[in-house]
Amino acid sequence: MKTMKYVYWQDENMWLGYLEEYPDYWTQGETIKELEDNLRDISRELTSGNIPNVRMVAELEVA
């Protein structure tokens, strides 16, 4: 099973978040579980190849 890190926070009564590799694509949920389900959906969509020009974050070793 693959894991992905995500960033999340609570804003009033909603949980917001995004996948660390895809910071441009936010989602929300009324609960943490709903937020995580929505993040899984975003991951499937972004990695399907059906969405053009998906921006990602990567690491680069420079030294």
N, C-alpha and C positions, 0 to 999 in steps of 0.2 A: 504494500500500500504506500502510495506517495503522500507526503505531507507538505503543506505549504504554510508559511507564516502569514499572519494577518495582523493588521493594526485595527483597533476598535476603541470606541468610547461611547459614553451615554450622553445624549442631548435631550434633556427633559424626559419624556417617557419612551424614547426610541433609542435603539442601539445602532450606531453607524460604523462602517468599517470598509476596508479594502484589502486586497491581497498585496503583500509586500512586493511581489514581482510585477504587479500591475497597479501602480498607485493612482492612475487616472480613472479607474473604474470603481466607483463607490457603490455601496448598497446599504440597506437598512433592514431592521426587523423590530418587532415589538418585544422580542425576547432574544437572548443570546443564541438559542437553538435556531430560531427563524433567521437570524443574521447569518449563522454558519451555513444553513441550507441555501440561502441566497448567494453566499460566497462560493459554494460548490457549483451552483448553476452558472455563475459568472466564469468560474474556472473552465467548466466544460465548453462554454461558448467561446471564450478567448483562445482556447487551445484546439478548437475544432477546425480552424482554417477558414471558416465562413465569414469572419470579420476581417476586412482589410486594414492594414496600417496599424496594427496593435502595437502600442509602445510598451516596452518592458524595461526593467532595471536589472543590471548584471554587475558582477565584480570584475575588476581588471587588476592583475598583478603588475606593478610597475617597477619594482626593485629587484 
